[in-house]
Amino acid sequence: MEKGFFRTHFPAYSFIIFTTINRMKTKLLKSTFLVLAASVILLMTMSSCAVKTRFLTSEIVPAAQGTVQIKVDKNKNYVIVIEMSNLSPSTRLTPPRNAYVVWMINSDNNTLNLGQINSSENFMSNNLTAKFETVSSSRPVKVFITAENEPGVNYPSFSEVILTTDYLTVR
């Protein structure tokens, strides 16, 4: 069969077939573009999602484990959520302290007191858990927890750092 046989012997059918093929190609290109566009939007949304990191293992309270989650809200503030487990009460430390205080180092290298975190025992479990949530207008670079005699102190006692994160990569 020579090239173009179908076109020369069946011109009406060949027009219908080639038109159908071209329509199918156009639809395929459109659907591929839509899938690609949706993927890009999804990736952009995912990249603006929360940054979640674990606290490093503590030498003072080695059983304590926790995570810090930071996300940017619609007002471009930073929502900081801390969840802890096995965090014994600060009164059990040696020497005993009155409070655990959450601190943040921001992008301007200032250390800010974010507030007090309290551990509590769950009803059905002996695990000591704690949850802390706050909002900051400045970008956090590092989060750490100290044991203090007073929760309202302006500067941390770096000798009593209980838990700390690595440096954070929040946009």
C-alpha positions as CSV (number, residue, x, y, z in Angstrom):
1,M,0.0,0.0,0.0
2,E,1.5,3.3,-1.0
3,K,1.6,6.4,1.2
4,G,-1.7,8.4,1.2
5,F,-3.8,5.5,-0.2
6,F,-6.5,6.0,2.3
7,R,-6.7,9.7,1.6
8,T,-7.0,9.3,-2.2
9,H,-9.5,6.5,-2.2
10,F,-11.7,7.5,0.8
11,P,-11.4,11.3,1.1
12,A,-14.6,11.8,3.2
13,Y,-13.6,9.2,5.8
14,S,-10.0,10.4,5.9
15,F,-11.2,13.9,6.7
16,I,-13.4,12.6,9.6
17,I,-10.6,10.4,10.9
18,F,-7.9,13.1,10.8
19,T,-10.3,15.7,12.3
20,T,-11.1,13.3,15.1
21,I,-7.4,12.6,15.7
22,N,-6.6,16.3,15.8
23,R,-9.5,16.9,18.3
24,M,-8.2,14.1,20.5
25,K,-4.7,15.6,20.4
26,T,-6.1,19.0,21.4
27,K,-8.1,17.5,24.3
28,L,-5.0,15.5,25.4
29,L,-2.9,18.7,25.4
30,K,-5.5,20.6,27.3
31,S,-5.9,17.9,30.0
32,T,-2.1,17.6,30.3
33,F,-1.9,21.4,30.7
34,L,-4.6,21.3,33.4
35,V,-2.9,18.4,35.3
36,L,0.4,20.3,35.1
37,A,-1.2,23.6,36.3
38,A,-2.9,21.8,39.2
39,S,0.4,20.1,40.2
40,V,2.2,23.5,40.2
41,I,-0.6,25.0,42.4
42,L,-0.5,22.1,44.7
43,L,3.3,22.3,45.1
44,M,3.1,26.0,45.8
45,T,0.4,25.4,48.4
46,M,2.5,22.6,50.0
47,S,5.6,24.8,50.1
48,S,3.7,27.4,52.1
49,C,2.5,24.8,54.6
50,A,3.9,24.4,58.0
51,V,7.4,23.6,58.9
52,K,7.6,20.9,61.5
53,T,10.8,19.9,63.4
54,R,11.7,17.9,66.4
55,F,13.4,19.1,69.5
56,L,16.9,17.7,70.0
57,T,17.4,15.2,72.7
58,S,17.9,16.8,76.1
59,E,20.7,16.0,78.5
60,I,18.7,17.3,81.4
61,V,15.4,15.6,80.6
62,P,16.4,12.8,78.2
63,A,12.9,11.2,78.0
64,A,11.3,14.4,76.8
65,Q,10.3,14.5,73.2
66,G,8.5,17.1,71.2
67,T,7.9,18.9,68.0
68,V,7.6,22.5,66.9
69,Q,5.3,23.4,64.0
70,I,5.4,26.8,62.5
71,K,3.1,28.1,59.8
72,V,2.3,31.5,58.3
73,D,-1.3,32.6,58.7
74,K,-3.3,34.8,56.4
75,N,-2.0,37.9,58.2
76,K,1.6,36.8,57.6
77,N,2.1,36.1,61.3
78,Y,3.9,33.0,62.5
79,V,1.7,30.4,64.3
80,I,4.0,28.4,66.6
81,V,2.6,25.1,68.0
82,I,4.6,22.9,70.4
83,E,3.6,19.4,71.4
84,M,5.6,17.6,74.1
85,S,5.5,14.2,75.7
86,N,7.4,12.8,78.7
87,L,8.1,16.3,80.0
88,S,8.4,15.9,83.7
89,P,7.3,18.8,85.9
90,S,9.9,21.5,86.4
91,T,9.7,21.0,90.2
92,R,11.3,17.6,89.7
93,L,14.5,19.0,88.2
94,T,17.7,19.3,90.2
95,P,17.6,22.1,91.3
96,P,13.8,22.4,91.1
97,R,12.4,25.3,89.0
98,N,8.9,26.8,89.0
99,A,8.3,26.9,85.3
100,Y,9.3,25.9,81.8
101,V,9.5,28.9,79.5
102,V,9.4,28.8,75.7
103,W,11.8,31.2,73.9
104,M,12.3,32.1,70.3
105,I,15.2,33.7,68.5
106,N,13.8,35.7,65.7
107,S,15.3,36.7,62.3
108,D,16.7,39.9,63.9
109,N,18.6,37.7,66.4
110,N,16.5,38.9,69.4
111,T,15.5,36.4,72.1
112,L,11.8,36.6,73.0
113,N,9.9,35.0,75.9
114,L,6.8,33.3,74.3
115,G,5.3,32.1,77.5
116,Q,5.1,29.2,79.9
117,I,4.5,25.6,79.0
118,N,2.9,23.3,81.5
119,S,3.1,19.5,81.5
120,S,0.0,17.5,82.5
121,E,-0.8,13.9,83.0
122,N,-3.4,12.4,80.7
123,F,-6.4,10.6,82.2
124,M,-5.7,7.2,80.6
125,S,-1.9,7.5,80.5
126,N,1.1,8.2,82.7
127,N,2.8,10.1,79.9
128,L,3.3,13.7,80.8
129,T,2.2,15.8,77.9
130,A,2.2,19.5,77.1
131,K,0.8,21.7,74.3
132,F,1.6,25.3,73.6
133,E,0.4,27.6,70.9
134,T,1.2,31.2,70.2
135,V,1.5,33.8,67.4
136,S,4.5,36.0,66.6
137,S,4.8,38.8,64.0
138,S,8.6,38.1,63.7
139,R,10.0,35.1,61.9
140,P,11.4,32.4,64.3
141,V,14.9,31.1,63.6
142,K,15.2,28.9,66.7
143,V,12.9,27.7,69.5
144,F,14.1,26.5,72.9
145,I,12.7,25.8,76.4
146,T,14.4,26.7,79.7
147,A,13.6,26.0,83.3
148,E,13.1,29.3,85.2
149,N,12.2,30.4,88.7
150,E,9.8,33.0,87.3
151,P,7.9,32.5,84.0
152,G,7.9,36.3,83.2
153,V,11.7,36.7,83.0
154,N,13.1,38.9,80.2
155,Y,16.2,36.9,79.5
156,P,16.7,33.1,79.6
157,S,19.1,31.4,82.0
158,F,21.1,29.6,79.3
159,S,22.5,27.2,82.0
160,E,19.0,25.6,82.2
161,V,18.2,25.0,78.5
162,I,16.0,21.9,78.6
163,L,15.2,21.5,74.9
164,T,16.2,23.2,71.7
165,T,15.6,22.9,68.0
166,D,18.2,23.2,65.2
167,Y,17.9,26.4,63.2
168,L,14.6,26.6,61.4
169,T,13.9,27.3,57.7
170,V,10.7,29.2,57.8
171,R,9.9,31.5,54.9
